């Protein structure tokens, strides 16, 4: 069945791309009225590039070391996004920090997933396994993931949705990471992308309003 006016999606990645794969599968099931037009990786060895190639999706490597500075790299990423006519830019495990001009080019159109319950455990240094190490060190009883619009800082921007998991006694950072990834991230991110592509996510007075029953708690 042909989609009606699907949104154009560009996905930025740095690693395995399991969140991107979850979005791809949700698109396959007809749950997201969108199409991934390009995949951009900050890492030439990222398995996410293989996932893109297997589906015939244009894939690009924009590694920081290949450019004079971060702004030059982001100008190339912006060029690719514009060429793909991106409606939304999805950060699915992307470890780079985007330049202000890039964020300004796509206001409330860049969406990130963070493996913690923001505003806790966000900001500089909180990425990957470090997030889960910090959660355990703080003695938290619950953790989870947050999908949010990208603002001018690190892990700021309006929160769209969150999902929680229990922190179990004796958890290792790796065990907690896997539980958050499988039980929350792989479900929550596609769900939010589906709402975005259905034009059900709005910003009103700086806050997210969703005309569907999805919790931000």
C-alpha positions in Angstrom: 0.0 0.0 0.0 1.5 3.3 -1.1 1.9 5.9 1.6 0.3 9.3 1.3 2.7 12.2 1.6 5.3 10.4 3.7 7.7 12.5 5.7 11.3 12.5 4.7 13.6 11.3 7.5 17.4 11.6 7.8 19.0 9.5 10.5 22.3 10.4 12.2 24.2 7.5 13.8 27.5 6.6 15.3 27.3 2.9 16.2 25.2 -0.2 15.6 22.0 1.6 14.7 19.6 -0.6 16.6 17.3 2.3 17.2 17.4 3.1 13.5 16.6 -0.6 12.8 13.6 -0.4 15.1 12.3 2.7 13.2 12.9 0.8 9.9 10.8 -2.1 11.1 8.0 0.2 12.3 8.0 1.8 8.9 7.8 -1.7 7.3 4.7 -2.4 9.5 3.0 0.8 8.3 3.2 2.4 11.7 5.2 5.4 10.5 4.2 7.4 7.5 7.8 8.2 6.6 10.7 7.1 4.6 14.4 7.2 5.6 16.1 9.1 2.8 19.6 9.2 4.1 21.8 7.8 6.9 24.8 9.8 8.1 27.4 8.3 10.4 30.2 10.0 12.4 32.0 6.7 12.4 33.1 4.9 9.2 33.0 1.5 11.0 29.4 1.9 12.3 27.3 -1.2 11.6 24.4 1.2 11.0 26.0 1.9 7.6 25.6 -1.8 6.7 22.0 -1.7 7.8 21.4 1.3 5.4 23.3 -0.4 2.5 21.2 -3.6 2.9 18.1 -1.5 2.3 19.5 0.6 -0.5 19.4 3.8 1.6 22.0 6.4 0.7 24.6 6.3 3.5 27.3 8.9 4.2 30.3 9.1 6.6 30.9 12.5 8.1 33.7 11.9 10.6 35.0 14.8 12.6 38.6 14.0 11.7 37.9 14.4 8.0 37.0 18.1 8.4 38.9 21.2 9.4 36.4 21.7 12.3 33.0 20.7 13.6 31.3 23.5 11.7 32.6 22.3 8.4 31.4 18.8 9.1 28.0 20.1 10.1 27.8 22.2 6.9 28.2 18.9 5.0 25.6 17.2 7.1 23.2 20.1 6.5 23.8 19.9 2.8 22.9 16.2 2.8 19.8 16.8 4.8 18.7 19.6 2.5 19.4 17.4 -0.6 17.2 14.7 1.0 14.5 17.3 1.7 14.4 16.2 5.3 11.3 16.9 7.3 12.9 15.4 10.4 16.4 14.7 11.5 16.6 11.8 13.9 19.6 11.3 16.2 19.7 7.6 16.9 22.8 7.1 19.0 24.7 10.0 17.3 27.6 11.1 19.5 28.4 14.5 17.8 27.3 17.9 19.0 25.5 19.8 16.3 26.4 23.4 15.5 23.9 26.1 16.3 23.4 27.0 12.6 22.3 23.4 11.9 19.8 23.4 14.8 18.4 26.8 13.6 18.0 25.3 10.1 15.6 22.7 11.5 13.8 24.2 14.5 11.8 21.6 16.4 12.6 19.1 13.6 15.7 17.5 15.1 14.8 14.7 17.6 17.2 12.8 19.9 16.8 9.8 22.1 18.8 9.8 25.4 19.2 6.7 27.6 18.1 8.4 30.9 15.1 10.2 32.4 16.1 13.8 31.5 16.7 16.3 33.0 18.6 13.7 35.2 21.9 12.3 33.8 22.0 14.6 30.8 24.6 17.0 29.5 28.3 16.9 28.8 29.9 13.4 29.4 26.6 11.6 29.8 26.5 9.3 26.8 26.6 5.5 26.2 27.5 3.3 29.1 28.6 6.4 31.2 24.9 7.3 31.6 24.1 3.9 33.2 27.2 4.0 35.3 26.0 7.3 36.7 22.5 6.1 37.3 23.8 3.1 39.4 26.3 5.2 41.2 23.5 7.6 42.3 21.4 4.7 43.7 18.4 5.4 41.5 15.5 3.0 41.7 14.4 3.7 38.1 15.8 4.7 34.8 14.7 4.8 31.2 14.9 6.9 28.1 13.8 10.3 26.8 12.9 11.4 23.3 13.3 15.2 23.0 13.7 18.0 20.5 17.2 19.2 20.2 17.8 22.7 21.6 20.8 24.9 21.8 22.5 22.9 24.6 23.4 19.3 25.3 20.4 17.1 26.0 18.1 20.1 26.4 15.1 20.9 24.3 11.4 20.1 24.9 10.7 16.6 26.1 8.4 14.6 23.8 8.1 11.3 25.7 9.7 9.2 28.3 9.6 5.5 29.2 10.8 3.9 32.5 12.4 0.7 33.7 13.1 -0.5 37.2 16.7 -0.5 38.3 17.3 -4.0 39.8 19.4 -4.9 42.7 22.9 -6.0 41.5 22.5 -4.5 38.1 25.6 -3.8 36.1 25.8 -0.8 33.8 25.7 -3.2 30.8 22.6 -5.0 32.1 20.8 -1.7 32.7 21.8 -0.4 29.3 20.4 -3.5 27.6 17.1 -3.3 29.6 16.7 0.4 28.7 17.5 -0.2 25.1 15.3 -3.2 24.5 12.4 -2.4 26.8 12.1 1.4 26.2 14.2 2.9 23.4 13.3 0.4 20.7 9.6 1.0 21.4 9.5 4.6 22.4 11.5 6.1 19.5 9.5 4.5 16.7 6.3 5.5 18.5 7.4 9.1 18.7 8.5 9.2 15.1 5.1 7.8 14.1 3.4 10.7 15.9 5.8 13.2 14.3 5.1 11.9 10.8 1.4 12.0 11.5 1.7 15.7 12.5 0.5 15.0 16.1 3.3 16.6 17.9 3.2 20.4 18.4 5.0 23.0 20.4 2.8 25.4 22.4 4.3 28.0 24.8 7.6 26.1 24.7 6.0 22.8 25.7 5.1 19.7 23.7 1.5 19.0 23.1 0.5 15.6 21.7 -3.0 14.8 20.4 -2.6 11.1 21.2 -2.4 9.2 24.4 1.3 9.0 25.1 2.8 9.9 28.4 5.6 12.3 29.1 5.8 11.2 32.7 
